[in-house]
Amino acid sequence: MHILALNSGSSSLKFGLYRVDSDGTECLLSGQAEGLGGAHAVFHAADGRGRPLPGESSAMADQGDVGAALSRIVMLLKSSGTPRPQALGHRIVHGGSALREHALIDARVMTALEAATSFAPLHMPAALAVIRYARAHLPGLPQVACLDTRFHADMPPVASTLPLPQHLRAAGLRRYGFHGLSCESIVRQLGGGLPPCLLIAHLGNGASITAVRQGRSIDTSMGLTPTGGLIMGTRSGDLDPGVLVHLMRELKLGAAAVEDLVDHHCGLLGISGLDSDMRALHQAAPTHADAALAIEMFCYAAAKQLGAMSMALGGVDGIVFTGGIGEHDARVRASICARLSCLGVELDEARNQRGQGLISCDASRCSVRVLPSQEDEQIAHHTAALCGLSD
């Protein structure tokens, strides 16, 4: 079965064409449209081995949008000689309280996804637009919603319950957790080598820590929305509720202004006053005190959350770093792990610099690894299963 995986962000659309069979999943084509809605939208694509396709990396005219990106993807599929997809799978950040399982998209599922938009306004409108445009560009193909929240759906009540009155909890206010497809992909990659008690640090523009016992999520740092938990690129992470009350009462900020603030102007960007990109902050840090503070706060927050989640597990056997920062930033990994000696973590400097596979030393009581986040492969896997190909 050939599956087109579509992974939408607030201003980007990643895609991958996969062949899925009982032996596994193989990427045939992949790429990304990024900067959508802005003056510098670009499109690039690569073959199944990750080699750039000639002529497929270029700017998109007229501030490219989701529709233009999908048109470009469809044109590429037709011209590449690859098989036509038989189904489409979508990464969906939030299914809300009504949708807790990966599902074929029909009218009922669309209604549930539209209702969940208020929980993830940074992500859901773009995802819904991709689904609608896909119906127009690739009509007749089944589409599947693959939920980031599914991996955390069975967290115990002690971890999933918010300390709110019962009538609010009954309205769907709970801790949902996110980056579930990424966590699933880590568990899948580890296979028979999965540690009994595992911590997954998905660190990127969005960041979270997840505690996994015997392959199941028992707690995670994000909560009702993807804004909670760790400091992120532009998102605040957890805040004292009094901060939000102060902003509304004293500065007269409405709900939309507060939402814009905590989603787009806080985190690394807010602390540094400079940039949300960790690479830019590293460059600036030697002469820019707030850039250095932003990096230190990010690493401190991640280490503190890893320590807390180790308590939830009752000990930790392994840690996996994934996501853009987790996979590619050796300095951040080293700074975080230097704070985790109490967990038995000892990094091997040379392995950490290589940044692939095992990066802890042989004497480390807790193994530390770097593994890629394979969300799109997970999307292809779930889509094939729901469309009739069992794993």
RAMOGI-V463142 format. One record per helix or strand of 3 or more residues. SS is the DSSP state (helix for helix, strand for strand). FROM is the first residue (numbers start at 1). TO is the last residue. Records with the same first field share a line. If there is no record, write none. Layout:
SS = FROM-TO / FROM-TO
This chain:
strand = 2-8 / 12-21 / 24-34 / 42-47 / 87-92 / 142-147 / 197-203 / 207-213 / 216-220 / 318-322 / 367-370
helix = 66-80 / 107-119 / 124-137 / 150-152 / 157-160 / 166-170 / 180-193 / 241-249 / 255-264 / 267-272 / 278-285 / 289-313 / 323-328 / 330-338 / 341-343 / 349-354 / 375-386
